[in-house]
Amino acid sequence: MPDNLELPVAVIGAGPGGLAAAAHLLERGLTPVIFEAGDTPAAAVKAWGHIRLFSPWRYNTDAAARRLLDGTGWQEPDPEALPTGTELLEQYLLPLAAAPAIANALRTSHRVIAVTRAGMDKTRSHRREETPFLVRVLDGTGAITDHHVRAVIDASGTWNTPNPLGQAGLPAPGEAEATAAGFITAPLPDVTGRDRARFAGKHVLVVGAGHSAANTLLALGDLDAQEPGTRISWAIRGSSASSIYGGGDLDGLPARGDLGTRLRALVEAGSIELHTSFTITGFKSADTLAVLGATPDGEAQLDVDLLIPSTGFRPDLDMLRELRLDLDPAVEAPRELGPLIDPEFHSCGTVEPHGAKLLSHPEQDFYITGMKSYGRAPTFLMATGYEQVRSIAAALAGDRTAADNVELVLPETGVCSTDLGGSCDTPATTATGTDEGSCCAAPEPAFLGIPTGLAHGRSVEQEN
Ligand SMILES: Cc1cc2nc3c(=O)[nH]c(=O)nc-3n(C[C@H](O)[C@H](O)[C@H](O)COP(=O)(O)OP(=O)(O)OC[C@H]3O[C@@H](n4cnc5c(N)ncnc54)[C@H](O)[C@@H]3O)c2cc1C
């Protein structure tokens, strides 16, 4: 077994968080090895590339990454512009991944399937902290290899693990078969662009009452206007969609009010068939998909060609089964972070600046960072993640002072533009929820869900 300190640090995922982690590790003289499941860096951002971000460029790039890119002829984008996911990828993440120091460390088409300690399961304690981690990886050829590393930063996001569609957090009977048969799509498909042919002229059901559902429904409305024969249904578990419609003209945030007004108009015109109080109880896959539901009037059935899930995401904890984690029991974020971001209690992010200390687990030198660090709460911001990984890299390099001196520099008003804002995640020291210009100024009702760049929001997408 090699000396622990000579081993590399594994970074799981080459999204914004993982690539920034690698840049900070390199600055600290540590050696990253980055495993990315997709065949390109930032495969998750690529999947939602058609969505415009709500935070401008100035909050979307990491300081160590910028320093690394500065030597490569990289042109920093206009700090005030709002990029799409594709622009974020092409103008920042791909150049960063191609910088020689990162490119040498990056393994695309390498999916981490398990993390443990070499030669030890979860129950073994003797000299555990000195024992290297074992990271088991499945590559694009189907080969499985084990890698020994001195520390692990899990920045694998939540994009690949959407919440199931059935009730009580469980998949409904037939859900796996319906997904395998292609009836249930990935979240946030590009229905008017890349994926247009798949949806044109089809009966499409959107499930969920959050921000993503609203944006997907409006995009389907545009498709319907151009492709007659397209039929749109929308199922929500609640008894009314009024909270999603927002305050219309009276809404404190015009973009959100406009979004809700447009959605309501489509429903009232009959372009979208809304099914309220609809709890999915099962699926039957045949030529079309039968979606079975329980409603106050008894059992119901919707026959559709495609279903777009908009019910939020959850972290994949299966691959971490052999590690000693300390997670908030509700949100599945690191225990101390959970109460700060629990969407059931926080209409507006009041996240204290945090780094390695708050993100640590009983498993020494293991960290969950980025989107995955927020567990089931969807209000995460890249800027928060960049500070997380700066602090984690400092901790791994033994610089406790820098690790503990958390330097989150989000503005009082949050990081969203007042026109297209989508998140309320601001530091606790500044977020008052009363500033009229702030993302947090929105009166009830507010949109719930992962921000998709078109409206203001807070978040419980799983509440569909
Ligand atoms: C539609 C949308 C819009 C958003 N808009 C904004 C915004 O405007 N501003 C903002 O600050 N935040 C925004 N966010 C939130 C968040 O900042 C982004 O999701 C961001 O991409 C999170 O970065 P990440 O690196 O933590 O995770 P991801 O970007 O999800 O990256 C994780 C990476 O890990 C890889 N991976 C997954 N599992 C494995 C595995 N087992 N092994 C190896 N690799 C794996 C994935 O392929 C992926 O490339 C938005 C999110 C969404 C979904």
The ligand as an SDF file (V2000), in Angstrom:
LIG
                    3D

 53 58  0  0  0  0  0  0  0  0999 V2000
  -31.7750   23.8000  -15.1910 C   0  0  0  0  0  0  0  0  0  0  0  0
  -30.8440   24.2990  -14.1240 C   0  0  0  0  0  0  0  0  0  0  0  0
  -30.4940   25.6410  -14.0830 C   0  0  0  0  0  0  0  0  0  0  0  0
  -29.6170   26.1120  -13.0910 C   0  0  0  0  0  0  0  0  0  0  0  0
  -29.2910   27.4350  -13.0780 N   0  0  0  0  0  0  0  0  0  0  0  0
  -28.3830   27.8780  -12.1640 C   0  0  0  0  0  0  0  0  0  0  0  0
  -27.9520   29.2500  -12.1740 C   0  0  0  0  0  0  0  0  0  0  0  0
  -28.4140   30.0790  -12.9510 O   0  0  0  0  0  0  0  0  0  0  0  0
  -27.0080   29.6370  -11.2570 N   0  0  0  0  0  0  0  0  0  0  0  0
  -26.4890   28.7750  -10.3340 C   0  0  0  0  0  0  0  0  0  0  0  0
  -25.6340   29.1830   -9.5460 O   0  0  0  0  0  0  0  0  0  0  0  0
  -26.9050   27.4890  -10.2790 N   0  0  0  0  0  0  0  0  0  0  0  0
  -27.8300   27.0180  -11.1700 C   0  0  0  0  0  0  0  0  0  0  0  0
  -28.2360   25.7070  -11.1330 N   0  0  0  0  0  0  0  0  0  0  0  0
  -27.8470   24.8630   -9.9800 C   0  0  0  0  0  0  0  0  0  0  0  0
  -26.3970   24.3000  -10.0060 C   0  0  0  0  0  0  0  0  0  0  0  0
  -25.4660   25.3260   -9.8360 O   0  0  0  0  0  0  0  0  0  0  0  0
  -26.0760   23.4990  -11.2480 C   0  0  0  0  0  0  0  0  0  0  0  0
  -26.8720   22.3420  -11.2560 O   0  0  0  0  0  0  0  0  0  0  0  0
  -24.6020   23.0670  -11.3470 C   0  0  0  0  0  0  0  0  0  0  0  0
  -24.4270   22.4140  -12.5610 O   0  0  0  0  0  0  0  0  0  0  0  0
  -24.1840   22.1500  -10.1930 C   0  0  0  0  0  0  0  0  0  0  0  0
  -22.8350   21.7960  -10.3800 O   0  0  0  0  0  0  0  0  0  0  0  0
  -22.2300   20.4380   -9.8090 P   0  0  0  0  0  0  0  0  0  0  0  0
  -20.8380   20.3660  -10.3350 O   0  0  0  0  0  0  0  0  0  0  0  0
  -22.4420   20.3570   -8.3590 O   0  0  0  0  0  0  0  0  0  0  0  0
  -23.1270   19.2540  -10.4250 O   0  0  0  0  0  0  0  0  0  0  0  0
  -23.3960   18.8550  -11.9420 P   0  0  0  0  0  0  0  0  0  0  0  0
  -23.3300   20.0200  -12.8480 O   0  0  0  0  0  0  0  0  0  0  0  0
  -24.6540   18.0590  -11.9200 O   0  0  0  0  0  0  0  0  0  0  0  0
  -22.1610   17.9260  -12.3050 O   0  0  0  0  0  0  0  0  0  0  0  0
  -22.0320   16.6230  -11.7920 C   0  0  0  0  0  0  0  0  0  0  0  0
  -21.2040   15.8000  -12.7710 C   0  0  0  0  0  0  0  0  0  0  0  0
  -20.9520   14.5220  -12.1940 O   0  0  0  0  0  0  0  0  0  0  0  0
  -21.1290   13.5110  -13.1750 C   0  0  0  0  0  0  0  0  0  0  0  0
  -21.4850   12.2790  -12.4530 N   0  0  0  0  0  0  0  0  0  0  0  0
  -22.6790   11.9460  -11.8950 C   0  0  0  0  0  0  0  0  0  0  0  0
  -22.5930   10.7560  -11.2810 N   0  0  0  0  0  0  0  0  0  0  0  0
  -21.3110   10.3210  -11.4510 C   0  0  0  0  0  0  0  0  0  0  0  0
  -20.6000    9.1560  -11.0370 C   0  0  0  0  0  0  0  0  0  0  0  0
  -21.1940    8.2030  -10.3080 N   0  0  0  0  0  0  0  0  0  0  0  0
  -19.2990    9.0300  -11.3950 N   0  0  0  0  0  0  0  0  0  0  0  0
  -18.6740    9.9960  -12.1200 C   0  0  0  0  0  0  0  0  0  0  0  0
  -19.3100   11.1230  -12.5490 N   0  0  0  0  0  0  0  0  0  0  0  0
  -20.6050   11.2920  -12.1930 C   0  0  0  0  0  0  0  0  0  0  0  0
  -22.2280   14.0500  -14.0640 C   0  0  0  0  0  0  0  0  0  0  0  0
  -22.1780   13.4530  -15.3450 O   0  0  0  0  0  0  0  0  0  0  0  0
  -21.9200   15.5380  -14.0840 C   0  0  0  0  0  0  0  0  0  0  0  0
  -21.0650   15.8990  -15.1440 O   0  0  0  0  0  0  0  0  0  0  0  0
  -29.1100   25.2150  -12.1150 C   0  0  0  0  0  0  0  0  0  0  0  0
  -29.4550   23.8710  -12.1750 C   0  0  0  0  0  0  0  0  0  0  0  0
  -30.3220   23.4130  -13.1660 C   0  0  0  0  0  0  0  0  0  0  0  0
  -30.6770   21.9420  -13.2080 C   0  0  0  0  0  0  0  0  0  0  0  0
  1  2  1  0
  2  3  1  0
  2 52  2  0
  3  4  2  0
  4  5  1  0
  4 50  1  0
  5  6  2  0
  6  7  1  0
  6 13  1  0
  7  8  2  0
  7  9  1  0
  9 10  1  0
 10 11  2  0
 10 12  1  0
 12 13  2  0
 13 14  1  0
 14 15  1  0
 14 50  1  0
 15 16  1  0
 16 17  1  0
 16 18  1  0
 18 19  1  0
 18 20  1  0
 20 21  1  0
 20 22  1  0
 22 23  1  0
 23 24  1  0
 24 25  2  0
 24 26  1  0
 24 27  1  0
 27 28  1  0
 28 29  2  0
 28 30  1  0
 28 31  1  0
 31 32  1  0
 32 33  1  0
 33 34  1  0
 33 48  1  0
 34 35  1  0
 35 36  1  0
 35 46  1  0
 36 37  1  0
 36 45  1  0
 37 38  2  0
 38 39  1  0
 39 40  1  0
 39 45  2  0
 40 41  1  0
 40 42  2  0
 42 43  1  0
 43 44  2  0
 44 45  1  0
 46 47  1  0
 46 48  1  0
 48 49  1  0
 50 51  2  0
 51 52  1  0
 52 53  1  0
M  END
$$$$
